[in-house]
């Protein structure tokens, strides 16, 4: 990744978290920056890095550059309520994603997802691209329904509900890297557990989303618990099967963030359907859930794929991970309610991104480390 592209992604990501705190300056009743906050991180940054990772080119391709420009245009059109443009742009973005997916996986229909011989890592990778393209098409249809057609009138059938779905492809590509950096275990039980993890995560999130639209409490809670157990299973597999590389610390930290996200999600569902539910009282829990999902789990995956060719990087992994946790779990939730903490959160987050993106890679290796470097290159090729 060239320096100009790193700077562009750094600016977009830093602007994203800043938008999450702009309610301190501009009341949401005047202008709500929540939608822009999510778009800039998940779709603009995450989608562009997904293309960059898939194409495995040293320089940013025309497709990746075009996606970033169009995604930014879509984000601001949706934010400003320019829905005619916001109706068309997602279709162009979906076409770019599908072009990249078909070129990489060689088929319009994703039959490899149903193949026993396909690795779990490649399945997660293709599912990530497919999920993003479908999410873009569905968001366009949601705009058509909400702003023009008004055919369906479910309470949860609104734009912001669908826009949150752009987070899922980022989760899937992180899962792809996690499974790609596991040992090639031939035991049938391990292979079965990997396959089970793939289908539980993918089908579970889709069914969970449908239950959200229907506002069904018990099924939501049940699926949320199943997804939590699936994350625990993935953590176990990665702890046991993960190759000892610098990325393992970041990705393990990311899975722990995902566990917190799952737990807070379950608690919020229980609270939201209780008789004593108070939206204001539950806001700290909801903020913790969203911050650990976006800037904890998702950032862990994006940090690894953005520097996939540079590891090992010259940094102290434990200190960086500690800064990450302090920023996401303490400063960000406090910052939502207190302006001074918000300033600290943005500064710490910007510094964290700078370290992850700009610290030098390709450190001098000893013989054993060099062997790991060769192994890593092979494993990343298998992810692709």
C-alpha positions in Angstrom: 0.0 0.0 0.0 1.5 3.3 -1.0 1.8 6.2 1.4 -0.9 8.4 -0.3 -3.4 5.6 0.0 -2.5 5.1 3.7 -3.0 8.8 4.3 -6.4 8.7 2.6 -7.6 5.7 4.6 -6.2 7.2 7.8 -8.2 10.5 7.1 -11.4 8.6 6.4 -11.2 6.5 9.5 -10.3 9.4 11.8 -13.1 11.4 10.3 -15.4 8.5 11.0 -14.8 8.3 14.7 -14.9 12.1 14.9 -18.4 12.1 13.4 -19.4 9.8 16.3 -18.8 12.6 18.7 -20.1 15.6 16.7 -23.4 15.5 18.6 -21.5 17.5 21.3 -21.2 20.4 18.7 -24.3 19.9 16.6 -27.5 18.6 18.2 -28.8 15.4 16.4 -32.2 17.2 15.8 -30.3 19.7 13.6 -27.9 17.2 11.9 -27.4 13.6 12.8 -23.8 12.4 12.1 -24.5 8.8 13.2 -25.1 7.5 9.7 -21.9 9.2 8.3 -20.0 7.9 11.3 -20.8 4.3 10.3 -20.6 4.8 6.5 -17.1 6.2 6.6 -15.7 3.4 8.6 -17.5 0.3 7.4 -18.2 1.0 3.8 -15.6 3.6 2.7 -12.6 2.3 4.6 -13.6 -1.3 5.0 -14.9 -1.9 1.5 -11.8 -0.3 -0.1 -9.4 -2.3 2.0 -11.4 -5.4 1.2 -10.8 -4.8 -2.5 -7.1 -4.0 -1.9 -6.7 -7.2 0.1 -8.5 -9.3 -2.5 -6.5 -8.0 -5.5 -3.1 -8.4 -3.8 -1.5 -5.6 -5.8 1.3 -3.4 -4.5 -0.4 -0.3 -6.0 -4.0 0.7 -5.5 -6.0 -0.5 -8.4 -8.5 1.5 -10.5 -11.3 -0.6 -8.9 -10.2 0.2 -5.3 -9.8 3.9 -6.1 -13.1 4.1 -7.8 -14.8 2.3 -5.0 -13.4 4.7 -2.4 -14.5 7.8 -4.4 -18.0 6.4 -5.0 -18.4 5.1 -1.5 -17.6 8.6 -0.2 -20.1 10.1 -2.6 -22.8 7.5 -1.4 -22.0 8.3 2.3 -22.5 12.0 1.9 -25.6 11.7 -0.4 -27.2 9.4 2.2 -26.2 11.7 5.0 -27.6 14.8 3.3 -30.7 13.0 2.1 -30.0 13.2 -1.6 -31.8 9.9 -2.2 -31.9 9.8 -6.0 -28.1 9.7 -6.1 -28.0 7.4 -3.1 -30.3 5.1 -5.0 -28.0 4.7 -8.0 -24.5 4.8 -6.5 -24.8 1.5 -4.5 -25.5 -0.3 -7.7 -22.3 1.0 -9.2 -20.4 0.0 -6.0 -22.0 -3.5 -6.1 -20.9 -3.9 -9.7 -17.3 -3.1 -8.8 -17.3 -5.6 -5.9 -18.8 -8.3 -8.1 -16.2 -7.7 -10.8 -13.5 -8.1 -8.2 -15.1 -11.2 -6.7 -15.7 -13.0 -10.1 -12.1 -12.2 -11.2 -10.7 -13.6 -8.0 -13.0 -16.7 -7.6 -13.8 -17.3 -11.2 -17.5 -17.8 -11.0 -20.6 -15.6 -10.9 -22.5 -18.1 -8.8 -20.6 -18.8 -5.5 -20.7 -22.6 -5.8 -17.4 -22.9 -3.9 -19.3 -21.9 -0.7 -21.0 -25.2 -0.8 -17.9 -27.3 -1.7 -16.4 -29.5 1.0 -13.0 -29.2 -0.7 -12.9 -25.4 -0.4 -11.0 -24.0 2.6 -13.0 -22.2 5.3 -10.8 -19.2 4.8 -11.6 -18.9 1.1 -15.3 -19.4 1.9 -15.3 -16.5 4.4 -13.4 -14.4 1.9 -15.9 -14.9 -1.0 -18.8 -14.6 1.5 -17.4 -11.2 2.5 -17.4 -9.9 -1.0 -20.8 -11.4 -1.8 -22.3 -10.0 1.4 -21.0 -6.5 0.6 -22.4 -6.5 -3.0 -25.8 -7.8 -1.8 -25.9 -5.4 1.1 -25.3 -2.5 -1.4 -28.1 -3.7 -3.6 -30.5 -4.2 -0.7 -29.7 -0.7 0.7 -30.7 0.7 -2.7 -33.9 -1.2 -2.6 -34.5 0.0 1.0 -34.0 3.6 -0.2 -36.5 2.9 -3.0 -39.1 1.6 -0.5 -38.5 4.1 2.3 -38.3 7.3 0.2 -40.3 6.6 -3.0 -42.4 3.4 -3.0 -43.6 2.9 0.6 -44.7 -0.7 -0.1 -43.5 -2.2 3.2 -44.0 -0.4 6.5 -42.3 -2.5 9.2 -41.1 -0.5 12.1 -37.5 -1.7 11.7 -37.6 -1.5 7.9 -35.7 1.8 7.7 -32.4 2.9 6.1 -30.2 3.0 9.1 -31.1 -0.6 9.9 -29.8 -1.7 6.5 -26.8 0.6 6.6 -25.6 -1.2 9.8 -25.2 -4.3 7.6 -22.1 -2.9 6.0 -20.2 -4.0 9.2 -20.8 -7.7 8.4 -18.5 -8.0 5.4 -15.7 -6.6 7.5 -16.3 -9.2 10.1 -16.2 -11.9 7.4 -12.9 -10.9 5.9 -11.4 -10.8 9.4 -12.7 -14.4 9.9 -11.1 -15.3 6.6 -7.7 -14.1 7.8 -8.2 -15.9 11.1 -8.9 -19.2 9.5 -6.2 -18.7 6.9 -3.6 -18.4 9.7 -4.6 -21.7 11.3 -2.6 -24.9 10.9 -3.6 -27.3 8.1 -5.2 -29.7 10.5 -6.3 -33.0 8.9 -8.4 -34.2 11.9 -12.0 -34.6 10.7 -13.3 -33.1 14.0 -11.3 -29.8 13.5 -12.4 -29.6 9.8 -16.0 -30.2 10.8 -15.8 -27.5 13.5 -14.4 -25.0 11.0 -17.2 -25.7 8.5 -19.7 -25.4 11.3 -18.3 -22.1 12.3 -18.7 -20.7 8.8 -22.3 -21.7 8.4 -23.4 -20.6 11.9 -21.8 -17.2 11.5 -23.3 -16.6 8.0 -26.7 -18.1 8.4 -27.0 -16.9 12.0 -26.5 -13.2 11.2 -28.9 -13.4 8.2 -31.6 -15.0 10.4 -30.8 -12.7 13.2 -31.4 -9.7 10.9 -34.7 -11.1 9.8 -35.8 -11.5 13.4 -34.8 -7.8 14.1 -37.0 -6.7 11.2 -39.9 -8.8 12.7 -39.2 -7.5 16.3 -39.3 -11.1 17.6 -37.7 -11.2 21.1 -37.2 -14.9 21.9 -35.7 -15.8 18.4 -33.4 -12.8 18.6 -32.1 -13.8 22.0 -31.7 -17.4 20.9 -29.7 -16.5 17.8 -27.6 -14.0 19.7 -26.6 -16.7 22.2 -25.8 -19.2 19.4 -23.6 -16.5 17.7 -21.9 -15.9 21.0 -21.1 -19.6 21.3 -19.8 -19.6 17.7 -17.4 -16.8 18.6 -16.2 -18.8 21.6 -15.7 -21.8 19.3 -13.6 -19.7 16.9 -11.5 -18.3 19.7 -10.8 -21.9 20.9 -9.9 -23.0 17.4 -7.6 -20.0 16.8 -6.0 -20.4 20.2 -5.3 -24.1 19.5 -4.6 -24.0 15.7 -3.4 -20.4 15.1 0.2 -20.0 13.8 2.4 -18.1 16.1 2.9 -14.8 14.2 2.7 -11.2 15.1 -0.8 -11.0 13.6 -2.1 -13.6 16.1 -2.0 -11.1 19.0 -4.0 -8.6 17.1 -6.5 -11.1 15.8 -6.9 -12.7 19.2 -7.5 -9.3 20.7 -10.1 -8.7 18.0 -12.0 -11.9 18.8 -12.1 -10.8 22.5 -13.6 -7.5 21.3 -16.1 -9.6 19.4 -17.0 -11.6 22.5 -17.7 -8.3 24.4 -19.8 -7.2 21.4 -21.8 -10.4 21.6 -22.4 -10.2 25.3 -23.4 -6.5 25.2 -25.7 -7.3 22.3 -27.4 -10.1 24.2 -27.8 -7.8 27.3 -29.3 -5.0 25.1 -31.8 -7.4 23.6 -32.9 -8.5 27.0 -33.1 -4.9 28.2 -34.9 -3.6 25.1 -37.8 -6.1 25.5 -38.1 -5.7 29.3 -41.0 -3.9 30.9 -38.6 -1.4 32.5 -36.8 -0.5 29.2 -35.6 3.1 29.1 -33.7 4.2 25.9 -31.7 6.8 27.8 -30.7 4.4 30.6 -29.6 1.8 28.1 -27.6 4.2 26.0 -24.2 3.4 27.7 -24.6 -0.3 27.0 -25.6 0.4 23.4 -22.5 2.7 22.9 -20.2 0.0 24.4 -21.7 -2.5 22.0 -21.2 -0.3 18.9 -17.7 0.9 19.8 -16.3 -2.6 20.5 -17.9 -3.8 17.2 -16.7 -0.9 15.0 -13.4 0.2 16.5 -12.5 -2.9 18.4 -13.3 -6.1 16.4 -13.6 -4.6 12.9 -10.4 -2.4 13.3 -8.4 -5.5 14.3 -9.2 -7.2 11.1 -8.7 -4.1 8.9 -5.4 -3.4 10.5 -4.1 -6.9 9.6 -5.4 -6.9 6.0 -4.2 -3.4 5.3 -0.6 -4.4 6.2 -0.8 -8.0 5.0 2.4 -7.8 3.1 4.4 -6.0 5.7 4.4 -8.2 8.8 6.2 -8.4 11.1 5.9 -4.7 11.7 8.3 -2.7 13.9 6.1 -2.1 16.9 5.5 -3.4 20.4 2.3 -5.4 19.9 1.3 -5.5 23.6 1.5 -1.8 24.1 -0.4 -1.1 20.9 -3.1 -3.6 21.9 -3.3 -1.9 25.4 -3.8 1.5 23.7 -6.5 0.0 21.5 -8.4 -1.4 24.5 -8.1 1.8 26.5 -9.4 3.8 23.6 -12.3 1.6 22.6 -13.5 0.4 26.0 -12.9 3.6 28.1 -12.3 6.8 26.1 -14.9 6.1 23.4 -17.8 5.3 25.7 -16.9 8.2 28.0 -16.4 10.4 25.0 -20.0 9.9 23.8 -21.2 11.6 27.0 -18.3 14.0 27.9 -16.6 16.3 25.3 -13.1 16.2 26.8 -13.0 12.4 26.8 -14.2 12.6 23.1 -11.2 14.7 22.2 -8.9 12.3 23.9 -10.6 9.4 22.2 -10.1 10.9 18.7 -6.4 11.8 19.5 -5.6 8.3 20.8 -7.5 6.6 18.0 -5.7 8.7 15.4 -2.4 7.9 17.0 -3.3 4.2 17.1 -4.1 4.2 13.4 -0.9 6.0 12.6 1.1 3.3 14.3 -0.8 0.5 12.6 -0.6 2.1 9.1 2.8 3.8 9.1 5.2 1.9 11.3 7.8 0.3 9.2 7.4 -3.3 8.2 9.8 -6.0 7.0 12.0 -6.0 10.1 15.3 -7.8 10.1 14.6 -11.5 10.7 16.5 -14.2 12.4 16.5 -17.6 10.7 13.5 -19.0 12.5 11.5 -15.8 11.9 12.4 -15.9 8.3 10.9 -19.3 8.0 7.7 -17.9 9.6 7.7 -15.1 7.1 7.8 -17.6 4.2 5.1 -19.6 5.9 3.0 -16.4 6.3 3.3 -15.6 2.6 2.1 -19.1 1.7 -0.8 -18.8 4.2 -1.9 -15.5 2.9 -2.0 -16.8 -0.7 -4.3 -19.6 0.6 -6.5 -16.9 2.1 -6.7 -15.2 -1.3 
